[in-house]
Amino acid sequence: MKTKLNELIEFPCPFTYKVMGIAQPELVDRVVDVVQRYAPGNYSPQVKPSHKGNYYSVSVTINATHIEQVETLYEELGKIDIVCIVL
């Protein structure tokens, strides 16, 4: 039996995205710019470099208001050219 994400989450709620991308200074700003378009707010993302320093992990938590917002942000964050994966 498949369960849909919107059946597991009660909105509004905090929702954290973890974005992993190439370690470039603009990665954090580009992630925040996309998040601001769909969930305006003051964000202080957590940034962690990979063991060898080639990649950054950027975690940002939004106040999600509906499932479409969550899904759209997954798609839009994944379109950033220096992003490898969005969790």
HTML snippet that shows the backbone in 3Dmol.js (N, CA, C, O; Angstrom):
<script src="https://3Dmol.org/build/3Dmol-min.js"></script>
<div id="view" style="width:600px;height:400px;position:relative"></div>
<script>
const pdb = `
ATOM      1  N   MET A   1       0.839  -1.176   0.000  1.00  0.00           N
ATOM      2  CA  MET A   1       0.000   0.000   0.000  1.00  0.00           C
ATOM      3  C   MET A   1       0.888   1.246   0.000  1.00  0.00           C
ATOM      4  O   MET A   1       1.791   1.363   0.828  1.00  0.00           O
ATOM      5  N   LYS A   2       0.639   2.163  -0.912  1.00  0.00           N
ATOM      6  CA  LYS A   2       1.421   3.388  -1.002  1.00  0.00           C
ATOM      7  C   LYS A   2       0.740   4.494  -0.202  1.00  0.00           C
ATOM      8  O   LYS A   2      -0.471   4.692  -0.298  1.00  0.00           O
ATOM      9  N   THR A   3       1.528   5.200   0.577  1.00  0.00           N
ATOM     10  CA  THR A   3       1.024   6.335   1.341  1.00  0.00           C
ATOM     11  C   THR A   3       1.591   7.598   0.720  1.00  0.00           C
ATOM     12  O   THR A   3       2.790   7.687   0.459  1.00  0.00           O
ATOM     13  N   LYS A   4       0.731   8.568   0.487  1.00  0.00           N
ATOM     14  CA  LYS A   4       1.173   9.825  -0.089  1.00  0.00           C
ATOM     15  C   LYS A   4       1.697  10.734   1.011  1.00  0.00           C
ATOM     16  O   LYS A   4       1.250  10.687   2.157  1.00  0.00           O
ATOM     17  N   LEU A   5       2.662  11.567   0.621  1.00  0.00           N
ATOM     18  CA  LEU A   5       3.286  12.477   1.579  1.00  0.00           C
ATOM     19  C   LEU A   5       2.259  13.363   2.275  1.00  0.00           C
ATOM     20  O   LEU A   5       2.352  13.594   3.481  1.00  0.00           O
ATOM     21  N   ASN A   6       1.275  13.862   1.514  1.00  0.00           N
ATOM     22  CA  ASN A   6       0.284  14.753   2.120  1.00  0.00           C
ATOM     23  C   ASN A   6      -0.619  14.035   3.118  1.00  0.00           C
ATOM     24  O   ASN A   6      -1.312  14.687   3.899  1.00  0.00           O
ATOM     25  N   GLU A   7      -0.622  12.704   3.105  1.00  0.00           N
ATOM     26  CA  GLU A   7      -1.389  11.951   4.101  1.00  0.00           C
ATOM     27  C   GLU A   7      -0.611  11.796   5.413  1.00  0.00           C
ATOM     28  O   GLU A   7      -1.184  11.462   6.450  1.00  0.00           O
ATOM     29  N   LEU A   8       0.690  12.040   5.352  1.00  0.00           N
ATOM     30  CA  LEU A   8       1.538  11.879   6.533  1.00  0.00           C
ATOM     31  C   LEU A   8       1.821  13.192   7.251  1.00  0.00           C
ATOM     32  O   LEU A   8       2.236  13.196   8.410  1.00  0.00           O
ATOM     33  N   ILE A   9       1.597  14.298   6.563  1.00  0.00           N
ATOM     34  CA  ILE A   9       1.949  15.604   7.117  1.00  0.00           C
ATOM     35  C   ILE A   9       0.703  16.437   7.345  1.00  0.00           C
ATOM     36  O   ILE A   9      -0.190  16.492   6.499  1.00  0.00           O
ATOM     37  N   GLU A  10       0.657  17.082   8.497  1.00  0.00           N
ATOM     38  CA  GLU A  10      -0.442  18.005   8.795  1.00  0.00           C
ATOM     39  C   GLU A  10       0.105  19.424   8.654  1.00  0.00           C
ATOM     40  O   GLU A  10       1.044  19.817   9.347  1.00  0.00           O
ATOM     41  N   PHE A  11      -0.496  20.171   7.756  1.00  0.00           N
ATOM     42  CA  PHE A  11      -0.042  21.535   7.461  1.00  0.00           C
ATOM     43  C   PHE A  11      -0.819  22.547   8.274  1.00  0.00           C
ATOM     44  O   PHE A  11      -1.983  22.310   8.596  1.00  0.00           O
ATOM     45  N   PRO A  12      -0.199  23.683   8.619  1.00  0.00           N
ATOM     46  CA  PRO A  12       1.193  24.083   8.420  1.00  0.00           C
ATOM     47  C   PRO A  12       2.120  23.340   9.374  1.00  0.00           C
ATOM     48  O   PRO A  12       1.714  22.911  10.455  1.00  0.00           O
ATOM     49  N   CYS A  13       3.377  23.197   8.951  1.00  0.00           N
ATOM     50  CA  CYS A  13       4.371  22.504   9.770  1.00  0.00           C
ATOM     51  C   CYS A  13       5.776  22.897   9.332  1.00  0.00           C
ATOM     52  O   CYS A  13       5.974  23.351   8.205  1.00  0.00           O
ATOM     53  N   PRO A  14       6.762  22.722  10.229  1.00  0.00           N
ATOM     54  CA  PRO A  14       8.147  22.947   9.809  1.00  0.00           C
ATOM     55  C   PRO A  14       8.575  21.816   8.874  1.00  0.00           C
ATOM     56  O   PRO A  14       8.240  20.654   9.107  1.00  0.00           O
ATOM     57  N   PHE A  15       9.307  22.154   7.828  1.00  0.00           N
ATOM     58  CA  PHE A  15       9.759  21.158   6.858  1.00  0.00           C
ATOM     59  C   PHE A  15      11.187  21.507   6.467  1.00  0.00           C
ATOM     60  O   PHE A  15      11.459  22.619   6.015  1.00  0.00           O
ATOM     61  N   THR A  16      12.097  20.556   6.640  1.00  0.00           N
ATOM     62  CA  THR A  16      13.511  20.803   6.379  1.00  0.00           C
ATOM     63  C   THR A  16      13.940  20.176   5.060  1.00  0.00           C
ATOM     64  O   THR A  16      13.649  19.014   4.774  1.00  0.00           O
ATOM     65  N   TYR A  17      14.637  20.977   4.268  1.00  0.00           N
ATOM     66  CA  TYR A  17      15.251  20.504   3.028  1.00  0.00           C
ATOM     67  C   TYR A  17      16.743  20.412   3.270  1.00  0.00           C
ATOM     68  O   TYR A  17      17.337  21.296   3.888  1.00  0.00           O
ATOM     69  N   LYS A  18      17.348  19.339   2.781  1.00  0.00           N
ATOM     70  CA  LYS A  18      18.799  19.218   2.805  1.00  0.00           C
ATOM     71  C   LYS A  18      19.237  19.196   1.348  1.00  0.00           C
ATOM     72  O   LYS A  18      18.871  18.301   0.587  1.00  0.00           O
ATOM     73  N   VAL A  19      20.021  20.189   0.979  1.00  0.00           N
ATOM     74  CA  VAL A  19      20.471  20.346  -0.400  1.00  0.00           C
ATOM     75  C   VAL A  19      21.974  20.096  -0.431  1.00  0.00           C
ATOM     76  O   VAL A  19      22.734  20.753   0.281  1.00  0.00           O
ATOM     77  N   MET A  20      22.398  19.144  -1.260  1.00  0.00           N
ATOM     78  CA  MET A  20      23.813  18.857  -1.390  1.00  0.00           C
ATOM     79  C   MET A  20      24.280  19.297  -2.767  1.00  0.00           C
ATOM     80  O   MET A  20      23.693  18.943  -3.790  1.00  0.00           O
ATOM     81  N   GLY A  21      25.356  20.082  -2.763  1.00  0.00           N
ATOM     82  CA  GLY A  21      25.850  20.605  -4.027  1.00  0.00           C
ATOM     83  C   GLY A  21      27.345  20.836  -4.006  1.00  0.00           C
ATOM     84  O   GLY A  21      28.014  20.645  -2.991  1.00  0.00           O
ATOM     85  N   ILE A  22      27.850  21.251  -5.153  1.00  0.00           N
ATOM     86  CA  ILE A  22      29.268  21.525  -5.315  1.00  0.00           C
ATOM     87  C   ILE A  22      29.659  22.689  -4.398  1.00  0.00           C
ATOM     88  O   ILE A  22      28.936  23.679  -4.287  1.00  0.00           O
ATOM     89  N   ALA A  23      30.801  22.550  -3.753  1.00  0.00           N
ATOM     90  CA  ALA A  23      31.264  23.553  -2.778  1.00  0.00           C
ATOM     91  C   ALA A  23      31.680  24.840  -3.486  1.00  0.00           C
ATOM     92  O   ALA A  23      32.859  25.055  -3.768  1.00  0.00           O
ATOM     93  N   GLN A  24      30.709  25.678  -3.765  1.00  0.00           N
ATOM     94  CA  GLN A  24      30.963  26.994  -4.337  1.00  0.00           C
ATOM     95  C   GLN A  24      30.310  28.028  -3.428  1.00  0.00           C
ATOM     96  O   GLN A  24      29.244  27.771  -2.869  1.00  0.00           O
ATOM     97  N   PRO A  25      30.935  29.198  -3.272  1.00  0.00           N
ATOM     98  CA  PRO A  25      30.419  30.208  -2.340  1.00  0.00           C
ATOM     99  C   PRO A  25      28.969  30.607  -2.594  1.00  0.00           C
ATOM    100  O   PRO A  25      28.252  30.935  -1.648  1.00  0.00           O
ATOM    101  N   GLU A  26      28.524  30.588  -3.835  1.00  0.00           N
ATOM    102  CA  GLU A  26      27.172  31.040  -4.156  1.00  0.00           C
ATOM    103  C   GLU A  26      26.084  30.000  -3.885  1.00  0.00           C
ATOM    104  O   GLU A  26      24.901  30.321  -4.002  1.00  0.00           O
ATOM    105  N   LEU A  27      26.448  28.763  -3.527  1.00  0.00           N
ATOM    106  CA  LEU A  27      25.445  27.714  -3.324  1.00  0.00           C
ATOM    107  C   LEU A  27      24.404  28.118  -2.283  1.00  0.00           C
ATOM    108  O   LEU A  27      23.204  28.000  -2.533  1.00  0.00           O
ATOM    109  N   VAL A  28      24.842  28.586  -1.134  1.00  0.00           N
ATOM    110  CA  VAL A  28      23.916  28.937  -0.053  1.00  0.00           C
ATOM    111  C   VAL A  28      22.964  30.051  -0.495  1.00  0.00           C
ATOM    112  O   VAL A  28      21.757  29.960  -0.269  1.00  0.00           O
ATOM    113  N   ASP A  29      23.492  31.088  -1.117  1.00  0.00           N
ATOM    114  CA  ASP A  29      22.650  32.198  -1.567  1.00  0.00           C
ATOM    115  C   ASP A  29      21.639  31.750  -2.614  1.00  0.00           C
ATOM    116  O   ASP A  29      20.492  32.197  -2.606  1.00  0.00           O
ATOM    117  N   ARG A  30      22.055  30.880  -3.501  1.00  0.00           N
ATOM    118  CA  ARG A  30      21.134  30.403  -4.543  1.00  0.00           C
ATOM    119  C   ARG A  30      20.019  29.544  -3.944  1.00  0.00           C
ATOM    120  O   ARG A  30      18.869  29.632  -4.373  1.00  0.00           O
ATOM    121  N   VAL A  31      20.358  28.719  -2.960  1.00  0.00           N
ATOM    122  CA  VAL A  31      19.346  27.908  -2.281  1.00  0.00           C
ATOM    123  C   VAL A  31      18.352  28.822  -1.560  1.00  0.00           C
ATOM    124  O   VAL A  31      17.141  28.641  -1.689  1.00  0.00           O
ATOM    125  N   VAL A  32      18.848  29.789  -0.813  1.00  0.00           N
ATOM    126  CA  VAL A  32      17.972  30.705  -0.082  1.00  0.00           C
ATOM    127  C   VAL A  32      17.106  31.522  -1.045  1.00  0.00           C
ATOM    128  O   VAL A  32      15.935  31.768  -0.754  1.00  0.00           O
ATOM    129  N   ASP A  33      17.655  31.944  -2.175  1.00  0.00           N
ATOM    130  CA  ASP A  33      16.871  32.694  -3.167  1.00  0.00           C
ATOM    131  C   ASP A  33      15.669  31.889  -3.653  1.00  0.00           C
ATOM    132  O   ASP A  33      14.565  32.422  -3.767  1.00  0.00           O
ATOM    133  N   VAL A  34      15.885  30.614  -3.937  1.00  0.00           N
ATOM    134  CA  VAL A  34      14.778  29.762  -4.392  1.00  0.00           C
ATOM    135  C   VAL A  34      13.755  29.584  -3.271  1.00  0.00           C
ATOM    136  O   VAL A  34      12.551  29.682  -3.507  1.00  0.00           O
ATOM    137  N   VAL A  35      14.224  29.327  -2.075  1.00  0.00           N
ATOM    138  CA  VAL A  35      13.307  29.139  -0.938  1.00  0.00           C
ATOM    139  C   VAL A  35      12.483  30.405  -0.716  1.00  0.00           C
ATOM    140  O   VAL A  35      11.282  30.323  -0.460  1.00  0.00           O
ATOM    141  N   GLN A  36      13.113  31.567  -0.810  1.00  0.00           N
ATOM    142  CA  GLN A  36      12.406  32.841  -0.594  1.00  0.00           C
ATOM    143  C   GLN A  36      11.253  33.034  -1.583  1.00  0.00           C
ATOM    144  O   GLN A  36      10.239  33.638  -1.234  1.00  0.00           O
ATOM    145  N   ARG A  37      11.396  32.534  -2.798  1.00  0.00           N
ATOM    146  CA  ARG A  37      10.334  32.684  -3.807  1.00  0.00           C
ATOM    147  C   ARG A  37       9.052  31.964  -3.398  1.00  0.00           C
ATOM    148  O   ARG A  37       7.952  32.424  -3.704  1.00  0.00           O
ATOM    149  N   TYR A  38       9.198  30.836  -2.709  1.00  0.00           N
ATOM    150  CA  TYR A  38       8.031  30.009  -2.395  1.00  0.00           C
ATOM    151  C   TYR A  38       7.649  30.006  -0.922  1.00  0.00           C
ATOM    152  O   TYR A  38       6.543  29.601  -0.565  1.00  0.00           O
ATOM    153  N   ALA A  39       8.560  30.455  -0.068  1.00  0.00           N
ATOM    154  CA  ALA A  39       8.290  30.505   1.378  1.00  0.00           C
ATOM    155  C   ALA A  39       9.093  31.662   1.972  1.00  0.00           C
ATOM    156  O   ALA A  39      10.105  31.435   2.634  1.00  0.00           O
ATOM    157  N   PRO A  40       8.650  32.898   1.742  1.00  0.00           N
ATOM    158  CA  PRO A  40       9.397  34.053   2.243  1.00  0.00           C
ATOM    159  C   PRO A  40       9.613  33.991   3.759  1.00  0.00           C
ATOM    160  O   PRO A  40       8.731  33.584   4.515  1.00  0.00           O
ATOM    161  N   GLY A  41      10.799  34.401   4.175  1.00  0.00           N
ATOM    162  CA  GLY A  41      11.108  34.403   5.605  1.00  0.00           C
ATOM    163  C   GLY A  41      12.566  34.718   5.835  1.00  0.00           C
ATOM    164  O   GLY A  41      13.325  34.935   4.891  1.00  0.00           O
ATOM    165  N   ASN A  42      12.953  34.743   7.099  1.00  0.00           N
ATOM    166  CA  ASN A  42      14.355  34.951   7.477  1.00  0.00           C
ATOM    167  C   ASN A  42      14.975  33.589   7.716  1.00  0.00           C
ATOM    168  O   ASN A  42      14.570  32.864   8.625  1.00  0.00           O
ATOM    169  N   TYR A  43      15.951  33.243   6.904  1.00  0.00           N
ATOM    170  CA  TYR A  43      16.553  31.917   6.993  1.00  0.00           C
ATOM    171  C   TYR A  43      18.018  32.001   7.369  1.00  0.00           C
ATOM    172  O   TYR A  43      18.754  32.866   6.895  1.00  0.00           O
ATOM    173  N   SER A  44      18.425  31.078   8.236  1.00  0.00           N
ATOM    174  CA  SER A  44      19.822  30.913   8.608  1.00  0.00           C
ATOM    175  C   SER A  44      20.173  29.447   8.357  1.00  0.00           C
ATOM    176  O   SER A  44      20.181  28.634   9.281  1.00  0.00           O
ATOM    177  N   PRO A  45      20.463  29.117   7.094  1.00  0.00           N
ATOM    178  CA  PRO A  45      20.727  27.713   6.781  1.00  0.00           C
ATOM    179  C   PRO A  45      21.984  27.193   7.449  1.00  0.00           C
ATOM    180  O   PRO A  45      22.943  27.933   7.665  1.00  0.00           O
ATOM    181  N   GLN A  46      21.964  25.918   7.769  1.00  0.00           N
ATOM    182  CA  GLN A  46      23.148  25.258   8.307  1.00  0.00           C
ATOM    183  C   GLN A  46      23.948  24.731   7.127  1.00  0.00           C
ATOM    184  O   GLN A  46      23.395  24.092   6.232  1.00  0.00           O
ATOM    185  N   VAL A  47      25.238  24.997   7.125  1.00  0.00           N
ATOM    186  CA  VAL A  47      26.106  24.567   6.037  1.00  0.00           C
ATOM    187  C   VAL A  47      27.207  23.683   6.605  1.00  0.00           C
ATOM    188  O   VAL A  47      27.890  24.053   7.560  1.00  0.00           O
ATOM    189  N   LYS A  48      27.367  22.510   6.003  1.00  0.00           N
ATOM    190  CA  LYS A  48      28.431  21.599   6.417  1.00  0.00           C
ATOM    191  C   LYS A  48      29.208  21.176   5.180  1.00  0.00           C
ATOM    192  O   LYS A  48      28.608  20.763   4.188  1.00  0.00           O
ATOM    193  N   PRO A  49      30.532  21.273   5.222  1.00  0.00           N
ATOM    194  CA  PRO A  49      31.338  20.794   4.100  1.00  0.00           C
ATOM    195  C   PRO A  49      31.483  19.271   4.163  1.00  0.00           C
ATOM    196  O   PRO A  49      31.398  18.672   5.235  1.00  0.00           O
ATOM    197  N   SER A  50      31.699  18.667   3.013  1.00  0.00           N
ATOM    198  CA  SER A  50      31.966  17.232   2.979  1.00  0.00           C
ATOM    199  C   SER A  50      33.353  16.963   3.554  1.00  0.00           C
ATOM    200  O   SER A  50      34.115  17.896   3.810  1.00  0.00           O
ATOM    201  N   HIS A  51      33.674  15.713   3.752  1.00  0.00           N
ATOM    202  CA  HIS A  51      34.958  15.322   4.352  1.00  0.00           C
ATOM    203  C   HIS A  51      36.141  15.898   3.573  1.00  0.00           C
ATOM    204  O   HIS A  51      37.094  16.399   4.169  1.00  0.00           O
ATOM    205  N   LYS A  52      36.079  15.827   2.258  1.00  0.00           N
ATOM    206  CA  LYS A  52      37.174  16.343   1.430  1.00  0.00           C
ATOM    207  C   LYS A  52      36.973  17.797   1.031  1.00  0.00           C
ATOM    208  O   LYS A  52      37.854  18.395   0.413  1.00  0.00           O
ATOM    209  N   GLY A  53      35.823  18.377   1.377  1.00  0.00           N
ATOM    210  CA  GLY A  53      35.564  19.772   1.076  1.00  0.00           C
ATOM    211  C   GLY A  53      35.090  20.053  -0.341  1.00  0.00           C
ATOM    212  O   GLY A  53      35.023  21.212  -0.750  1.00  0.00           O
ATOM    213  N   ASN A  54      34.761  19.011  -1.096  1.00  0.00           N
ATOM    214  CA  ASN A  54      34.306  19.202  -2.477  1.00  0.00           C
ATOM    215  C   ASN A  54      32.826  19.570  -2.570  1.00  0.00           C
ATOM    216  O   ASN A  54      32.385  20.125  -3.577  1.00  0.00           O
ATOM    217  N   TYR A  55      32.059  19.262  -1.521  1.00  0.00           N
ATOM    218  CA  TYR A  55      30.614  19.484  -1.532  1.00  0.00           C
ATOM    219  C   TYR A  55      30.175  20.173  -0.248  1.00  0.00           C
ATOM    220  O   TYR A  55      30.846  20.095   0.782  1.00  0.00           O
ATOM    221  N   TYR A  56      29.038  20.848  -0.333  1.00  0.00           N
ATOM    222  CA  TYR A  56      28.399  21.428   0.844  1.00  0.00           C
ATOM    223  C   TYR A  56      27.037  20.787   1.018  1.00  0.00           C
ATOM    224  O   TYR A  56      26.366  20.441   0.046  1.00  0.00           O
ATOM    225  N   SER A  57      26.642  20.634   2.269  1.00  0.00           N
ATOM    226  CA  SER A  57      25.283  20.249   2.615  1.00  0.00           C
ATOM    227  C   SER A  57      24.637  21.487   3.224  1.00  0.00           C
ATOM    228  O   SER A  57      25.129  22.029   4.214  1.00  0.00           O
ATOM    229  N   VAL A  58      23.533  21.934   2.628  1.00  0.00           N
ATOM    230  CA  VAL A  58      22.829  23.128   3.100  1.00  0.00           C
ATOM    231  C   VAL A  58      21.460  22.691   3.601  1.00  0.00           C
ATOM    232  O   VAL A  58      20.650  22.180   2.827  1.00  0.00           O
ATOM    233  N   SER A  59      21.195  22.887   4.886  1.00  0.00           N
ATOM    234  CA  SER A  59      19.895  22.539   5.464  1.00  0.00           C
ATOM    235  C   SER A  59      19.128  23.811   5.775  1.00  0.00           C
ATOM    236  O   SER A  59      19.647  24.727   6.414  1.00  0.00           O
ATOM    237  N   VAL A  60      17.886  23.853   5.313  1.00  0.00           N
ATOM    238  CA  VAL A  60      17.038  25.022   5.571  1.00  0.00           C
ATOM    239  C   VAL A  60      15.631  24.525   5.915  1.00  0.00           C
ATOM    240  O   VAL A  60      15.092  23.643   5.246  1.00  0.00           O
ATOM    241  N   THR A  61      15.051  25.100   6.961  1.00  0.00           N
ATOM    242  CA  THR A  61      13.715  24.711   7.419  1.00  0.00           C
ATOM    243  C   THR A  61      12.737  25.827   7.117  1.00  0.00           C
ATOM    244  O   THR A  61      12.962  26.986   7.465  1.00  0.00           O
ATOM    245  N   ILE A  62      11.633  25.453   6.454  1.00  0.00           N
ATOM    246  CA  ILE A  62      10.576  26.412   6.142  1.00  0.00           C
ATOM    247  C   ILE A  62       9.349  26.091   6.975  1.00  0.00           C
ATOM    248  O   ILE A  62       9.272  25.030   7.593  1.00  0.00           O
ATOM    249  N   ASN A  63       8.402  26.994   6.990  1.00  0.00           N
ATOM    250  CA  ASN A  63       7.091  26.721   7.555  1.00  0.00           C
ATOM    251  C   ASN A  63       6.190  26.371   6.374  1.00  0.00           C
ATOM    252  O   ASN A  63       5.631  27.257   5.727  1.00  0.00           O
ATOM    253  N   ALA A  64       6.054  25.080   6.098  1.00  0.00           N
ATOM    254  CA  ALA A  64       5.292  24.611   4.934  1.00  0.00           C
ATOM    255  C   ALA A  64       3.797  24.786   5.171  1.00  0.00           C
ATOM    256  O   ALA A  64       3.281  24.449   6.237  1.00  0.00           O
ATOM    257  N   THR A  65       3.114  25.316   4.166  1.00  0.00           N
ATOM    258  CA  THR A  65       1.675  25.568   4.302  1.00  0.00           C
ATOM    259  C   THR A  65       0.808  24.599   3.506  1.00  0.00           C
ATOM    260  O   THR A  65      -0.374  24.443   3.812  1.00  0.00           O
ATOM    261  N   HIS A  66       1.376  23.939   2.481  1.00  0.00           N
ATOM    262  CA  HIS A  66       0.608  22.958   1.705  1.00  0.00           C
ATOM    263  C   HIS A  66       1.556  22.060   0.914  1.00  0.00           C
ATOM    264  O   HIS A  66       2.717  22.410   0.701  1.00  0.00           O
ATOM    265  N   ILE A  67       1.070  20.924   0.488  1.00  0.00           N
ATOM    266  CA  ILE A  67       1.895  19.925  -0.179  1.00  0.00           C
ATOM    267  C   ILE A  67       2.471  20.435  -1.506  1.00  0.00           C
ATOM    268  O   ILE A  67       3.589  20.077  -1.876  1.00  0.00           O
ATOM    269  N   GLU A  68       1.720  21.259  -2.209  1.00  0.00           N
ATOM    270  CA  GLU A  68       2.216  21.783  -3.488  1.00  0.00           C
ATOM    271  C   GLU A  68       3.477  22.623  -3.283  1.00  0.00           C
ATOM    272  O   GLU A  68       4.395  22.586  -4.101  1.00  0.00           O
ATOM    273  N   GLN A  69       3.513  23.371  -2.199  1.00  0.00           N
ATOM    274  CA  GLN A  69       4.686  24.178  -1.871  1.00  0.00           C
ATOM    275  C   GLN A  69       5.898  23.269  -1.639  1.00  0.00           C
ATOM    276  O   GLN A  69       6.986  23.543  -2.146  1.00  0.00           O
ATOM    277  N   VAL A  70       5.713  22.212  -0.889  1.00  0.00           N
ATOM    278  CA  VAL A  70       6.791  21.269  -0.589  1.00  0.00           C
ATOM    279  C   VAL A  70       7.322  20.644  -1.874  1.00  0.00           C
ATOM    280  O   VAL A  70       8.533  20.593  -2.092  1.00  0.00           O
ATOM    281  N   GLU A  71       6.412  20.170  -2.722  1.00  0.00           N
ATOM    282  CA  GLU A  71       6.823  19.517  -3.969  1.00  0.00           C
ATOM    283  C   GLU A  71       7.489  20.490  -4.933  1.00  0.00           C
ATOM    284  O   GLU A  71       8.478  20.143  -5.579  1.00  0.00           O
ATOM    285  N   THR A  72       6.957  21.704  -5.036  1.00  0.00           N
ATOM    286  CA  THR A  72       7.536  22.711  -5.929  1.00  0.00           C
ATOM    287  C   THR A  72       8.954  23.060  -5.500  1.00  0.00           C
ATOM    288  O   THR A  72       9.842  23.200  -6.342  1.00  0.00           O
ATOM    289  N   LEU A  73       9.169  23.201  -4.206  1.00  0.00           N
ATOM    290  CA  LEU A  73      10.514  23.518  -3.729  1.00  0.00           C
ATOM    291  C   LEU A  73      11.497  22.389  -4.023  1.00  0.00           C
ATOM    292  O   LEU A  73      12.644  22.662  -4.375  1.00  0.00           O
ATOM    293  N   TYR A  74      11.081  21.131  -3.889  1.00  0.00           N
ATOM    294  CA  TYR A  74      11.959  20.022  -4.265  1.00  0.00           C
ATOM    295  C   TYR A  74      12.385  20.169  -5.724  1.00  0.00           C
ATOM    296  O   TYR A  74      13.565  20.041  -6.048  1.00  0.00           O
ATOM    297  N   GLU A  75      11.426  20.437  -6.594  1.00  0.00           N
ATOM    298  CA  GLU A  75      11.708  20.569  -8.025  1.00  0.00           C
ATOM    299  C   GLU A  75      12.625  21.752  -8.310  1.00  0.00           C
ATOM    300  O   GLU A  75      13.620  21.613  -9.021  1.00  0.00           O
ATOM    301  N   GLU A  76      12.292  22.915  -7.757  1.00  0.00           N
ATOM    302  CA  GLU A  76      13.040  24.133  -8.049  1.00  0.00           C
ATOM    303  C   GLU A  76      14.459  24.089  -7.482  1.00  0.00           C
ATOM    304  O   GLU A  76      15.394  24.558  -8.130  1.00  0.00           O
ATOM    305  N   LEU A  77      14.629  23.535  -6.292  1.00  0.00           N
ATOM    306  CA  LEU A  77      15.968  23.408  -5.720  1.00  0.00           C
ATOM    307  C   LEU A  77      16.822  22.457  -6.560  1.00  0.00           C
ATOM    308  O   LEU A  77      18.023  22.671  -6.724  1.00  0.00           O
ATOM    309  N   GLY A  78      16.198  21.418  -7.084  1.00  0.00           N
ATOM    310  CA  GLY A  78      16.911  20.460  -7.926  1.00  0.00           C
ATOM    311  C   GLY A  78      17.357  21.045  -9.257  1.00  0.00           C
ATOM    312  O   GLY A  78      18.247  20.489  -9.900  1.00  0.00           O
ATOM    313  N   LYS A  79      16.763  22.148  -9.683  1.00  0.00           N
ATOM    314  CA  LYS A  79      17.119  22.788 -10.961  1.00  0.00           C
ATOM    315  C   LYS A  79      18.374  23.653 -10.868  1.00  0.00           C
ATOM    316  O   LYS A  79      18.919  24.056 -11.896  1.00  0.00           O
ATOM    317  N   ILE A  80      18.836  23.941  -9.663  1.00  0.00           N
ATOM    318  CA  ILE A  80      20.052  24.737  -9.509  1.00  0.00           C
ATOM    319  C   ILE A  80      21.215  23.915 -10.071  1.00  0.00           C
ATOM    320  O   ILE A  80      21.419  22.772  -9.662  1.00  0.00           O
ATOM    321  N   ASP A  81      21.961  24.477 -10.984  1.00  0.00           N
ATOM    322  CA  ASP A  81      22.971  23.718 -11.725  1.00  0.00           C
ATOM    323  C   ASP A  81      24.092  23.145 -10.864  1.00  0.00           C
ATOM    324  O   ASP A  81      24.705  22.157 -11.270  1.00  0.00           O
ATOM    325  N   ILE A  82      24.388  23.704  -9.716  1.00  0.00           N
ATOM    326  CA  ILE A  82      25.460  23.166  -8.869  1.00  0.00           C
ATOM    327  C   ILE A  82      24.927  22.279  -7.741  1.00  0.00           C
ATOM    328  O   ILE A  82      25.682  21.866  -6.860  1.00  0.00           O
ATOM    329  N   VAL A  83      23.625  21.990  -7.774  1.00  0.00           N
ATOM    330  CA  VAL A  83      23.009  21.089  -6.791  1.00  0.00           C
ATOM    331  C   VAL A  83      23.077  19.653  -7.319  1.00  0.00           C
ATOM    332  O   VAL A  83      22.771  19.391  -8.482  1.00  0.00           O
ATOM    333  N   CYS A  84      23.477  18.743  -6.453  1.00  0.00           N
ATOM    334  CA  CYS A  84      23.575  17.329  -6.817  1.00  0.00           C
ATOM    335  C   CYS A  84      22.320  16.554  -6.411  1.00  0.00           C
ATOM    336  O   CYS A  84      21.833  15.705  -7.157  1.00  0.00           O
ATOM    337  N   ILE A  85      21.807  16.861  -5.217  1.00  0.00           N
ATOM    338  CA  ILE A  85      20.642  16.131  -4.715  1.00  0.00           C
ATOM    339  C   ILE A  85      19.910  16.972  -3.679  1.00  0.00           C
ATOM    340  O   ILE A  85      20.519  17.769  -2.965  1.00  0.00           O
ATOM    341  N   VAL A  86      18.581  16.781  -3.604  1.00  0.00           N
ATOM    342  CA  VAL A  86      17.752  17.464  -2.614  1.00  0.00           C
ATOM    343  C   VAL A  86      17.030  16.386  -1.812  1.00  0.00           C
ATOM    344  O   VAL A  86      16.332  15.544  -2.376  1.00  0.00           O
ATOM    345  N   LEU A  87      17.200  16.418  -0.516  1.00  0.00           N
ATOM    346  CA  LEU A  87      16.519  15.460   0.378  1.00  0.00           C
ATOM    347  C   LEU A  87      15.526  16.192   1.251  1.00  0.00           C
ATOM    348  O   LEU A  87      14.850  15.571   2.071  1.00  0.00           O
TER     349      LEU A  87
END
`;
const viewer = $3Dmol.createViewer("view");
viewer.addModel(pdb, "pdb");
viewer.setStyle({}, {cartoon: {color: "spectrum"}});
viewer.zoomTo();
viewer.render();
</script>
